[in-house]
Amino acid sequence: MKINDALVGVVLGIFSIAVFLMALSFPAIPGQNFGAGLFPRAIAIGMLACSILLIVQGLRNRKTDSPTMMPAWLRDKASVLRFLLIPGSLFFYFAVAEYLGFLITSGLVLLVLFLAFKVRWPLAIAVAAIGSFVIHFMFYSVLMVPLPWGLLETIAW
């Protein structure tokens, strides 16, 4: 069932404002010019901009769109599976990241998502591996976020 974009935009706007306000309370990181709330606040601003666009689009299309229309992608099982893989990958990460470690878990998650979205095997493997290492480097070395090593604890640098 499709809900009017204006209503979705209002809900997203309220959520983005709540995220922004909560991020204001995040502590400063010693020795850094920015605090832990920088990225959540930036994302909240982006979500607020998207919510405004959704509200405008929903108000423009309110006469032509049915407020309770079933979107076509919900009739396609593969599309529904791809949609459910996104939150499922988050649950998977939270469940096994401490044991497997960030690099292995994020590599598996990226690989599964790439394959689900029909990326060819060689490219999916390459981008999942390189992407995991780049993300790990950025968060672990540059931003100094402690990421779990898991099974790779013995080779951690």
C-alpha angles and dihedrals in degrees: 000000000000118000119205112273092233092063092045088049092053092050092046090048093053090048092049092050090050091050091049093050093047091049090057088070095054112116125252117255111238112245094013129109090219133046135230091267096062098092096040089051092048091049091047090053090051091049090050090052090050091048091054090051090049091051092050092047092047092051091048094050099039093105096049102035124073109230092222103043121144108234116232095237091065089065092057112081093203091055092049090049091050090049092050092047091068097064089032090059090053092052090047091051093050091046100050109017095095091053101037097029131233098282096052095039096046091045091053093045093049092045093051092046093048092050092046089054090051101254110157116258099248093048093042092053093046096047093043092052097042092041092052092051093046093048090046091050093048095048100034102038106023103032094027094227110161107238122187116258095195112168091004093061092113093059098040113133 
